Amino acid sequence: MKLGLANHKVDVVKHDPAWRQEFVRCRSELALMTEIPLTQIEHIGSTAIMNMPAKPIIDMVLGIEHFPHVSPKLIDALKSVGFLRLKVEKQDEIVFAKFTDDSYQVKTHYLHITQYQGQLWRDWIQFRDRLNGSAELRSEYLTLKFSLVEQAEITIEKYTDAKAEFVKKTISI
């Protein structure tokens, strides 16, 4: 399994069943090191959608009870397994990433921390579950993703923003 994508690069690769196994391995490691229950760590994003080509980065969400308060103990535990906080500023989440090496140029995993069972948590899980439950939605999403990747000037920010409307529509079905 090849994981990782260079900073600011957008690439979609063939689905790899090993992505699920990598998530299970990471979830176990995170639960052990953070003492967060397995039920509060979920696989999200395209690598969690069956047969969906995706950016080769494992996306996970870790739900905590008292967001936005993230204890120093939790941050230290995440750091001990290679997750570093990113400078991404978002209202309802704190984003961490794991990299291939100390140059911090190639991300292999994202970990989004948010309120457990909060709106953002529910939206991510619902999006994943709706796509896994509908071949039609998966096909529509895949067409959108490939059309975006083919654009010459696509950046990761533009790619993510362009998918937002589809995500909103899917959640509101």
N, C-alpha and C positions, 0 to 999 in steps of 0.2 A: 504494500500500500504506500503510495506516495502522498504525503500530506505537506501542505504549505503553499503559500503564495506571497510573492514579494510585495512590499509596501506599495500601495497605490496601483497595483496591477489587477486587472480584471480578466479572469479566465474561467471557463466552465468546462469541466472534464466529465467523462463517463462515470456513472454511478459505480461506487465500489462497495460491495457488501461488508468489507472490513471497516467501513466508517462506523457502523453500528457496534462492532466489537470494540473499536477504539473508544467510543463513548462509554460503553459498559465498564471498560478498564478505568477510564478517567473518573467516572462517577464513583466507583468503589474507592479509588485513591482519594478523591475529594472528601467523601463521607468519612473515611478513616482519619484523615488529617484535620478536618474542620469540625468533626462531630455533628455535622448537619445530616439529618436523615436522608436516606436514598430517595424518598418520595419528594424531597424538596430540590432535587437536581434532575433536570429534564434535558433531553436532546431536542434541539430546535433547529430551524434553518433547513436549507435544502438537503444537507447530508442526512437529515432525519426523515426524508420523504422517499418512499420506496421507488426504486428505479429512476430517480430524478438526477440527471446530470447537475453538478454543482461546483462551486468554488471548492477546492480541496482543503477546506478549513472546517474543523468540527466546532459547531455552535452549541453552547449549552446555556441554560439559565439555572441560577442557584437562587432559590427563594429564601429570604430571611424574614423573621417576624417583626423586626423594628426598623424597617427601612425608613429613612436613609442612614440610620446609624449603623455603621460597619465597625465592629470592634477591632482594635489593633491586633488582638489574638487571631481573628479571622484573616486579616491581611497578612500576618506573619505565616499562617498555615498555608495560604495560597502561594505566597512567595516560596515556601519550602518545597512546593511541587512545581515550581517554575512559572507561576502566573504573576504577571506584573500589571499594575494599574496603568491604563492608558489615559491620555489627557483629553479624552472624549468627554464633552460636557452635555449630558442629557438629563432631563428633569426626573425621570422615573427609573433610572438605572445607572449603575456604575459598571464600566467595562474593563475587563482584564484580558490579557492575551498571553499566550505561550509562544515562544519563538524557537527556531532551530538552533540558534547559537547567540553568542554575546554581541554580535553586530546588530541584532534586533531588526533585521531587514526582512525576514521571512516568518510570517505568522502561521502557526499550525492549528491553534485553538483560540476560540473566543469564549469568555465566560462572562455572562451578563448577570449582575446581581440586582435584584429588584424585590419588591414586597411579595412575600409568599402569598399566593392566591389573590394578589392585587389585580387591577385591570390589565396591566402590561403582561403579567404572568399568564392570565387567562387568554389574552389575545394571541400570544405566541403559541400556546398549546392548542387553541382552537384552530389557528391557521394550519399548523402541522397536521392535526387530526382531519380537518376538512380535505386537505390535499391528499392525504393517505386514503381517504374514503371515496375519492372521486377521480376516475381516470380522465374525465372531461376537464376538470379544474387543473389537473397535473399537466395535461396537454397544452392548455391555454397559458399556463405559467411558463412552461418550457419554451413555447413560441416567443413569449415576451422576453425571456432571459437571452435567448439566442439572438433576437433582433437587437437587443441592447449591446451585447458583446461585439457584434459586427460593426458597430458605429466606430469610426476612426478616432474620435475625440472622447471616447467614454472614459470616465474616471470612476473610481470606486464610489465616490460620493454621488455622482450622477446616476450610476447604476442602481445604488440603493434607493435614492429618491424616486427614480422612475418606476421602481417596483412597488412603492408605497401605496399607490392608488389601487393596484390589484389586491394587495394585502387587505386594505380597508374594505374593499368590495367583498372579498372572500369571508372576512370575519362577520360582516353584516348579513350574510345570506341566512 
